[in-house]
Amino acid sequence: MIFGIGPGEFIGLALIAIIFVGPERLPKFSSDAAKFLKKVKNLANTATAELRENLGPGFEDLQPSDLNPKTFIKKQLAGALDEDKPKTSAQPKIDPDLL
């Protein structure tokens, strides 16, 4: 499944494209659509890279899905809380008589 579209839906879209665009113009139309999608993908990748660069250190692993305000705040709070925890935790001593 690509973009949540199943094989039956792809066949339906292909039939609609053949009807509306016509079989003689379909190859040109599909190549133009592929070029457009490639440009959109490059634009999104460039925007994400610029955002990572402008945010500075600490945001190298930023994903576009992290820009959801709830996700962003949870991630930042989790990172801050992890820094406050001690690195080594003492193991509780067990009384040998209880074993």
Backbone hydrogen bonds, N-H to C=O, Kabsch-Sander energy under -0.5 kcal/mol:
donor,donor_aa,acceptor,acceptor_aa,energy
2,I,5,I,-1.2
3,F,1,M,-0.5
5,I,2,I,-1.8
6,G,4,G,-0.5
10,F,6,G,-1.8
11,I,7,P,-2.0
12,G,8,G,-2.1
13,L,9,E,-2.5
14,A,10,F,-2.5
15,L,11,I,-2.3
16,I,12,G,-2.2
17,A,13,L,-2.5
18,I,14,A,-2.4
19,I,15,L,-2.0
20,F,16,I,-2.8
21,V,17,A,-2.6
22,G,17,A,-0.9
22,G,18,I,-0.7
26,L,22,G,-1.1
29,F,25,R,-2.3
30,S,26,L,-2.7
31,S,27,P,-2.1
32,D,28,K,-2.2
33,A,29,F,-2.3
34,A,30,S,-2.2
35,K,31,S,-2.2
36,F,32,D,-2.3
37,L,33,A,-2.4
38,K,34,A,-2.0
39,K,35,K,-2.2
40,V,36,F,-2.3
41,K,37,L,-2.3
42,N,38,K,-2.4
43,L,39,K,-2.4
44,A,40,V,-2.3
45,N,41,K,-2.4
46,T,42,N,-2.5
47,A,43,L,-2.4
48,T,44,A,-2.2
49,A,45,N,-2.3
50,E,46,T,-2.6
51,L,47,A,-2.1
52,R,48,T,-2.3
53,E,49,A,-2.3
54,N,50,E,-2.6
55,L,51,L,-1.9
56,G,52,R,-1.0
59,F,56,G,-1.2
62,L,59,F,-1.4
66,D,63,Q,-1.7
67,L,64,P,-1.4
68,N,65,S,-1.1
72,F,68,N,-2.9
73,I,69,P,-2.4
74,K,70,K,-2.4
75,K,71,T,-2.4
76,Q,72,F,-2.2
77,L,73,I,-2.7
78,A,74,K,-2.5
79,G,75,K,-2.0
80,A,76,Q,-2.0
81,L,77,L,-2.6
82,D,78,A,-2.0
83,E,79,G,-1.3
84,D,80,A,-0.9
85,K,81,L,-0.8
98,L,95,D,-1.5
99,L,95,D,-0.6
99,L,96,P,-0.6
